Amino acid sequence: MKKAVTLFFLTAFFAFAAFAGDREMSGFAIPTARANGMGGAHTAYTDNVFGLLVNPAAIMRVEQRSFFAISPALLSPESTISLIGPIGKMVTSGGNTSALGSATDILQKRHGKVPLGFDLREFPLSLAWVADGFGFGLWNRVFVNPVILGTNIDVNVNADVILPIGFAFRILDTESHAVDAGLTIKPFVRALASERVDILDLAGGDYDFMNNLSAPVIAGAGFDMGFMYRWNKGLRAALTFSDIITRGIVVANISGTDSDTYYVPFTMNAGIAYDFKLEQFWITAPRYLGTMGFTFAADWRDIMNIFQQDDYTKRNFLLNLSAGVQVSFMDTFMLRFGMNEMLPAVGVGFDLGPFEIDFAYYGREFGIEPGQLSAAAVDVTIAIRPGAKKRDWAWTRRSLVGLITRSPDL
């Protein structure tokens, strides 16, 4: 435990070091099919190990471990599968563009804009442990996102390893109401690659892709904070401050000579959720009906973005709104519906104790306006996440209000 606390504060010092942070990069997240089928991760509905990244205050009420998981996703599945053959033939035939005939039809249907790629999370690193106010995770993610724009391909690759360490404590704890707070330090290593390639140059055989590719390895750390209010009737509200400080420096170059520093922009996010079972309102309901659960969740991510709408380079604030609904049967089978980035999402899940399997089909928006560069995605998560032993940490025995007033928690 002492080693964990020491690592926490050393990493915090590293995160607050005075980096010049001159290049922006995307944030660190581990999406799952469970969340994606319900409109994305919700700050007020994240009572699992991923509270470390979504809302660290949530880990005050979590007792869960993760031993094994694999969570792949495929973007624009129909287009991706259809383009594999034509592009592969063109490249292997030494630039014979006649192989692009069938691909042209696909590009025309998408108006020459096709986001492609795949996302592999939690494999092979999928370790996590969270119990009653303290937890850590060790996760990896590989996100490959080539986007076809006319005759160009924008290649973007992120390969991440993150080690979030989180603490949570109680601010207020009464019989009916509770307010928790938490913070997470996120040490990370990211291999980042990006390049714009002309398809015809690539097919001609004279273009040296690796020589032109910029691929730095970035090491750094980030700092998140979150708050969670809970009412015992099922209502929750959350406020998070993500990437208060998230900085990284280039420690190596796989290709190119990048020596820049990198940062993830700060975001403030708010969410609300309501969770209940039918038996709470229909006491005499048959068991198969009474155990039906309903969850409603909604979020507004990057709230400050609404004050930047005069800047045409910023995302439309509507893309930051999300909402989702989950209907559960016997605490085992779940149906999910949602909206994220102004695109629909549906999902289904099976919770068999420590074994979880979830599927999702949803939309992603890679542009800055609704419908500008949209893609469909299919997602599956298979995981083993058993419970964790209850813990009684010294800093969680009394709420902050109880400590100040020297009164027992109610």
C-alpha positions as CSV (number, residue, x, y, z in Angstrom):
1,M,0.0,0.0,0.0
2,K,2.8,2.4,0.9
3,K,4.4,1.7,-2.5
4,A,1.1,2.6,-4.2
5,V,0.9,5.9,-2.4
6,T,4.5,6.7,-3.2
7,L,3.9,5.9,-6.8
8,F,0.8,8.1,-6.8
9,F,2.5,11.2,-5.6
10,L,5.6,10.7,-7.7
11,T,3.4,10.4,-10.8
12,A,1.4,13.4,-9.7
13,F,4.6,15.4,-9.6
14,F,5.5,14.2,-13.1
15,A,2.0,15.1,-14.3
16,F,2.4,18.7,-13.0
17,A,5.9,19.2,-14.4
18,A,6.1,22.3,-16.6
19,F,5.8,20.8,-20.1
20,A,5.5,23.2,-23.0
21,G,2.7,21.0,-24.4
22,D,2.6,22.4,-27.9
23,R,0.8,19.5,-29.8
24,E,-2.6,18.2,-29.0
25,M,-3.5,14.5,-29.0
26,S,-6.6,12.5,-28.2
27,G,-7.5,11.4,-24.7
28,F,-6.9,8.0,-23.0
29,A,-10.0,5.8,-22.8
30,I,-10.8,2.1,-22.8
31,P,-14.2,1.8,-24.5
32,T,-16.3,-1.3,-24.1
33,A,-19.3,-2.7,-26.0
34,R,-21.3,-2.4,-22.8
35,A,-20.9,1.4,-22.8
36,N,-21.0,1.9,-26.5
37,G,-24.4,0.2,-26.9
38,M,-25.8,2.7,-24.4
39,G,-24.5,5.9,-26.0
40,G,-20.9,5.8,-24.6
41,A,-19.5,5.9,-21.1
42,H,-21.7,7.8,-18.7
43,T,-20.1,9.7,-15.8
44,A,-23.0,9.0,-13.5
45,Y,-23.4,5.3,-14.4
46,T,-20.0,3.6,-14.2
47,D,-19.9,1.3,-11.2
48,N,-17.2,-0.9,-12.5
49,V,-13.4,-0.9,-12.8
50,F,-13.6,1.7,-15.6
51,G,-14.7,4.3,-13.1
52,L,-10.9,4.8,-12.8
53,L,-11.1,6.5,-16.2
54,V,-14.7,7.7,-16.5
55,N,-15.3,9.1,-13.0
56,P,-12.9,8.3,-10.2
57,A,-15.5,9.1,-7.6
58,A,-17.5,6.0,-8.6
59,I,-14.8,3.7,-7.3
60,M,-15.9,4.5,-3.8
61,R,-18.8,2.0,-4.4
62,V,-17.0,-0.6,-6.6
63,E,-15.7,-4.0,-5.7
64,Q,-14.5,-5.6,-8.9
65,R,-11.5,-7.2,-10.5
66,S,-10.6,-7.9,-14.1
67,F,-8.5,-10.9,-15.1
68,F,-9.1,-11.3,-18.8
69,A,-10.9,-9.3,-21.5
70,I,-10.8,-8.7,-25.2
71,S,-12.8,-5.9,-26.8
72,P,-12.4,-5.5,-30.6
73,A,-14.3,-3.1,-32.8
74,L,-14.5,-2.6,-36.5
75,L,-15.3,0.7,-38.2
76,S,-17.4,0.9,-41.4
77,P,-17.5,-2.9,-41.5
78,E,-19.2,-3.2,-44.9
79,S,-16.8,-0.7,-46.6
80,T,-13.7,-2.1,-44.8
81,I,-14.4,-5.7,-45.8
82,S,-15.3,-4.6,-49.4
83,L,-12.1,-2.5,-49.8
84,I,-9.6,-5.1,-48.5
85,G,-9.6,-7.1,-51.8
86,P,-9.3,-4.2,-54.3
87,I,-6.7,-2.3,-52.4
88,G,-4.7,-5.5,-51.7
89,K,-4.7,-6.4,-55.3
90,M,-3.6,-2.9,-56.4
91,V,-0.6,-3.0,-54.0
92,T,0.5,-6.5,-54.7
93,S,0.2,-6.0,-58.5
94,G,2.8,-3.2,-58.4
95,G,0.3,-0.4,-58.9
96,N,-2.2,-1.8,-61.3
97,T,-5.0,0.6,-60.8
98,S,-7.5,-1.5,-62.7
99,A,-8.1,-3.3,-59.4
100,L,-9.7,-0.2,-58.1
101,G,-12.7,-0.6,-60.3
102,S,-14.9,-2.2,-57.6
103,A,-13.5,0.1,-55.0
104,T,-14.6,3.2,-57.0
105,D,-18.3,2.2,-56.5
106,I,-17.8,2.0,-52.8
107,L,-16.1,5.5,-52.6
108,Q,-18.9,7.0,-54.8
109,K,-21.6,5.8,-52.4
110,R,-19.8,7.4,-49.5
111,H,-19.0,10.6,-51.5
112,G,-15.3,9.8,-51.4
113,K,-15.2,9.9,-47.6
114,V,-14.7,6.6,-45.8
115,P,-13.4,6.2,-42.2
116,L,-12.0,2.8,-41.8
117,G,-10.1,0.8,-39.2
118,F,-10.3,-1.3,-36.1
119,D,-10.0,-0.8,-32.3
120,L,-8.5,-3.5,-30.1
121,R,-8.8,-2.9,-26.3
122,E,-7.8,-4.9,-23.2
123,F,-5.7,-7.5,-25.0
124,P,-3.2,-8.7,-23.9
125,L,-3.3,-6.2,-20.9
126,S,-6.6,-6.3,-19.0
127,L,-5.7,-6.3,-15.3
128,A,-7.7,-4.2,-12.9
129,W,-8.6,-4.2,-9.2
130,V,-10.9,-1.7,-7.5
131,A,-12.3,-2.0,-3.9
132,D,-14.2,0.6,-1.9
133,G,-12.1,3.7,-2.6
134,F,-8.8,2.5,-4.1
135,G,-7.9,0.8,-7.3
136,F,-5.6,0.4,-10.3
137,G,-5.7,-0.9,-13.8
138,L,-3.2,-2.0,-16.5
139,W,-4.8,-1.7,-19.9
140,N,-3.7,-1.4,-23.5
141,R,-5.4,-0.2,-26.7
142,V,-4.5,-0.2,-30.4
143,F,-6.6,2.1,-32.5
144,V,-5.9,2.1,-36.3
145,N,-8.0,4.7,-38.2
146,P,-7.2,5.2,-41.9
147,V,-9.6,7.7,-43.4
148,I,-10.0,7.8,-47.2
149,L,-10.6,11.3,-48.5
150,G,-10.8,11.3,-52.3
151,T,-7.5,9.8,-53.5
152,N,-5.8,10.4,-50.1
153,I,-5.6,8.2,-47.0
154,D,-5.0,9.9,-43.7
155,V,-3.4,7.2,-41.5
156,N,-3.7,7.6,-37.8
157,V,-2.6,5.0,-35.3
158,N,-2.5,5.1,-31.4
159,A,-1.0,2.2,-29.4
160,D,-1.5,2.9,-25.7
161,V,-0.5,1.4,-22.4
162,I,-2.0,3.1,-19.4
163,L,-1.7,2.4,-15.6
164,P,-4.5,4.4,-13.8
165,I,-4.3,4.6,-10.0
166,G,-7.3,6.0,-8.3
167,F,-8.4,7.1,-4.8
168,A,-11.9,8.0,-3.6
169,F,-13.4,9.3,-0.4
170,R,-16.7,10.2,1.1
171,I,-17.7,13.9,1.4
172,L,-21.2,13.2,2.7
173,D,-22.8,9.9,3.8
174,T,-26.3,9.8,5.2
175,E,-29.0,7.1,5.1
176,S,-30.5,8.6,1.9
177,H,-27.9,10.7,0.3
178,A,-24.2,10.4,-0.4
179,V,-21.6,12.5,-2.1
180,D,-18.2,11.0,-3.1
181,A,-15.1,12.4,-4.7
182,G,-12.2,10.8,-6.3
183,L,-9.0,11.4,-8.3
184,T,-7.0,9.3,-10.7
185,I,-3.4,9.6,-11.8
186,K,-2.8,8.1,-15.3
187,P,0.8,7.2,-16.2
188,F,0.9,6.3,-19.9
189,V,3.0,5.3,-22.9
190,R,1.7,6.0,-26.4
191,A,3.1,5.1,-29.8
192,L,1.6,7.7,-32.1
193,A,1.7,7.4,-35.9
194,S,0.2,9.7,-38.5
195,E,0.7,10.3,-42.3
196,R,-1.3,11.4,-45.3
197,V,-0.7,9.2,-48.3
198,D,-1.8,9.4,-51.9
199,I,-3.3,6.1,-52.9
200,L,-1.7,6.2,-56.4
201,D,1.7,7.0,-55.0
202,L,1.5,4.1,-52.6
203,A,0.4,1.8,-55.4
204,G,3.3,2.9,-57.7
205,G,5.9,1.3,-55.5
206,D,8.2,4.4,-55.4
207,Y,6.7,5.8,-52.2
208,D,8.6,4.9,-49.0
209,F,5.8,4.9,-46.5
210,M,7.9,4.2,-43.4
211,N,10.5,6.9,-44.3
212,N,7.8,9.5,-44.5
213,L,5.9,8.3,-41.4
214,S,6.1,10.2,-38.2
215,A,5.9,7.7,-35.3
216,P,7.0,9.0,-31.9
217,V,6.8,7.1,-28.6
218,I,5.4,9.4,-25.9
219,A,5.6,8.9,-22.2
220,G,3.8,11.0,-19.6
221,A,0.9,11.2,-17.1
222,G,-2.5,12.7,-16.6
223,F,-4.7,13.7,-13.7
224,D,-8.5,13.4,-13.4
225,M,-11.0,14.3,-10.7
226,G,-14.6,13.5,-10.3
227,F,-17.7,13.9,-8.0
228,M,-20.7,11.7,-7.6
229,Y,-24.0,12.4,-5.8
230,R,-26.3,9.4,-5.0
231,W,-29.8,9.3,-3.7
232,N,-30.9,5.9,-2.5
233,K,-34.0,6.0,-4.7
234,G,-31.8,5.4,-7.7
235,L,-30.9,9.0,-8.8
236,R,-27.2,9.9,-9.5
237,A,-25.5,13.0,-10.7
238,A,-21.9,13.4,-11.6
239,L,-19.3,16.1,-12.5
240,T,-15.8,15.2,-13.7
241,F,-12.7,17.2,-14.6
242,S,-10.8,15.1,-17.1
243,D,-7.2,15.7,-18.1
244,I,-6.7,18.6,-15.7
245,I,-3.1,18.0,-16.5
246,T,-2.1,15.4,-19.1
247,R,1.3,15.9,-20.6
248,G,3.8,13.7,-22.5
249,I,7.3,14.0,-23.9
250,V,8.8,12.0,-26.8
251,V,11.2,9.4,-25.4
252,A,11.9,7.6,-28.7
253,N,11.1,7.6,-32.4
254,I,10.0,4.5,-34.3
255,S,10.2,6.6,-37.5
256,G,10.9,10.2,-38.1
257,T,12.5,12.7,-35.7
258,D,9.7,14.1,-33.6
259,S,10.9,16.0,-30.5
260,D,7.7,17.8,-29.6
261,T,5.8,17.7,-26.4
262,Y,2.1,16.6,-26.3
263,Y,-0.9,17.3,-24.3
264,V,-4.6,16.3,-24.0
265,P,-7.0,19.2,-23.7
266,F,-8.9,19.6,-20.4
267,T,-12.6,18.8,-20.4
268,M,-15.4,19.3,-17.9
269,N,-18.2,16.8,-18.1
270,A,-21.6,16.4,-16.4
271,G,-24.0,13.5,-16.2
272,I,-27.1,12.2,-14.6
273,A,-28.6,8.7,-14.3
274,Y,-31.6,7.0,-12.8
275,D,-31.6,3.3,-12.0
276,F,-34.5,1.3,-10.6
277,K,-36.3,-2.1,-10.6
278,L,-39.9,-2.6,-11.4
279,E,-40.5,-4.2,-8.0
280,Q,-39.8,-0.9,-6.3
281,F,-43.1,0.4,-7.7
282,W,-45.0,-2.9,-8.2
283,I,-44.4,-4.8,-5.0
284,T,-46.7,-7.8,-5.9
285,A,-45.2,-8.2,-9.4
286,P,-44.2,-11.7,-10.5
287,R,-40.5,-12.3,-10.1
288,Y,-39.8,-12.3,-13.8
289,L,-41.3,-8.8,-14.0
290,G,-40.3,-7.4,-10.7
291,T,-36.6,-8.0,-11.4
292,M,-36.8,-6.0,-14.6
293,G,-34.4,-3.1,-14.3
294,F,-34.4,0.2,-16.1
295,T,-31.6,2.7,-16.4
296,F,-31.6,6.1,-18.0
297,A,-28.4,8.1,-18.4
298,A,-27.4,11.3,-20.1
299,D,-24.2,13.2,-20.4
300,W,-22.9,16.5,-21.6
301,R,-19.2,16.1,-22.3
302,D,-16.7,19.0,-22.7
303,I,-19.1,21.6,-21.4
304,M,-16.7,24.5,-22.1
305,N,-16.9,23.7,-25.8
306,I,-20.2,25.5,-26.0
307,F,-18.4,28.8,-25.5
308,Q,-16.0,28.1,-28.4
309,Q,-18.6,27.8,-31.1
310,D,-17.3,30.9,-32.9
311,D,-14.1,29.0,-33.7
312,Y,-14.8,27.0,-36.8
313,T,-12.0,24.5,-35.9
314,K,-13.9,23.4,-32.8
315,R,-16.5,20.6,-32.7
316,N,-20.2,21.4,-32.8
317,F,-21.3,21.2,-29.2
318,L,-24.2,18.9,-30.2
319,L,-21.7,16.1,-30.7
320,N,-20.9,16.3,-27.0
321,L,-24.4,15.2,-25.9
322,S,-25.2,11.6,-25.3
323,A,-28.0,9.6,-23.7
324,G,-28.8,5.9,-23.2
325,V,-31.4,3.5,-21.9
326,Q,-30.8,0.0,-20.5
327,V,-33.5,-2.7,-19.8
328,S,-32.3,-5.7,-17.8
329,F,-34.0,-9.0,-17.2
330,M,-33.2,-11.1,-14.2
331,D,-30.0,-9.2,-13.8
332,T,-28.6,-11.3,-16.6
333,F,-29.8,-10.2,-20.0
334,M,-29.6,-6.5,-21.1
335,L,-31.0,-4.5,-24.0
336,R,-29.4,-1.1,-24.6
337,F,-30.3,1.9,-26.8
338,G,-28.6,5.2,-27.0
339,M,-27.4,8.3,-28.9
340,N,-23.9,9.6,-29.0
341,E,-22.3,12.2,-31.3
342,M,-25.8,12.6,-32.8
343,L,-25.7,9.0,-34.0
344,P,-27.8,6.0,-32.8
345,A,-26.5,3.0,-30.8
346,V,-27.9,-0.4,-29.9
347,G,-26.5,-3.2,-27.8
348,V,-27.2,-6.4,-26.0
349,G,-25.4,-8.0,-23.1
350,F,-25.2,-11.1,-20.9
351,D,-24.0,-10.8,-17.3
352,L,-23.3,-14.3,-16.0
353,G,-21.6,-13.3,-12.7
354,P,-17.9,-12.9,-13.3
355,F,-18.3,-13.7,-17.0
356,E,-19.6,-10.9,-19.3
357,I,-20.2,-10.7,-23.0
358,D,-21.6,-7.6,-24.8
359,F,-22.3,-6.6,-28.4
360,A,-22.9,-3.1,-29.8
361,Y,-23.7,-1.5,-33.1
362,Y,-23.3,2.3,-33.1
363,G,-22.2,5.4,-35.0
364,R,-19.0,7.4,-34.7
365,E,-18.4,10.9,-35.9
366,F,-14.9,11.8,-37.0
367,G,-15.8,15.2,-38.3
368,I,-16.5,18.4,-36.3
369,E,-20.1,18.7,-37.6
370,P,-22.9,16.2,-37.4
371,G,-22.9,13.9,-40.4
372,Q,-19.6,15.3,-41.7
373,L,-17.5,12.1,-41.5
374,S,-19.7,9.4,-39.9
375,A,-19.0,5.7,-39.6
376,A,-20.8,2.7,-38.3
377,A,-19.0,0.5,-35.8
378,V,-19.5,-3.1,-34.5
379,D,-18.1,-3.9,-31.1
380,V,-17.9,-7.0,-28.9
381,T,-16.4,-7.4,-25.4
382,I,-15.7,-10.7,-23.7
383,A,-14.5,-10.4,-20.1
384,I,-14.0,-12.1,-16.8
385,R,-14.6,-9.6,-14.1
386,P,-15.2,-11.2,-10.7
387,G,-16.0,-9.3,-7.5
388,A,-13.3,-8.0,-5.1
389,K,-13.1,-8.5,-1.4
390,K,-14.5,-5.6,0.6
391,R,-11.9,-3.2,2.0
392,D,-12.0,-0.8,4.9
393,W,-9.4,1.9,4.1
394,A,-8.5,4.4,6.8
395,W,-9.5,7.4,4.7
396,T,-13.0,5.9,3.9
397,R,-14.2,5.2,7.4
398,R,-15.6,8.7,8.0
399,S,-17.1,11.2,5.5
400,L,-15.4,14.6,5.2
401,V,-18.5,16.3,6.7
402,G,-18.6,13.8,9.6
403,L,-14.9,14.4,10.2
404,I,-15.2,18.2,10.3
405,T,-18.4,18.2,12.5
406,R,-17.1,15.3,14.6
407,S,-20.5,13.6,14.2
408,P,-21.0,10.0,13.0
409,D,-22.2,9.3,9.5
410,L,-25.9,8.6,9.3
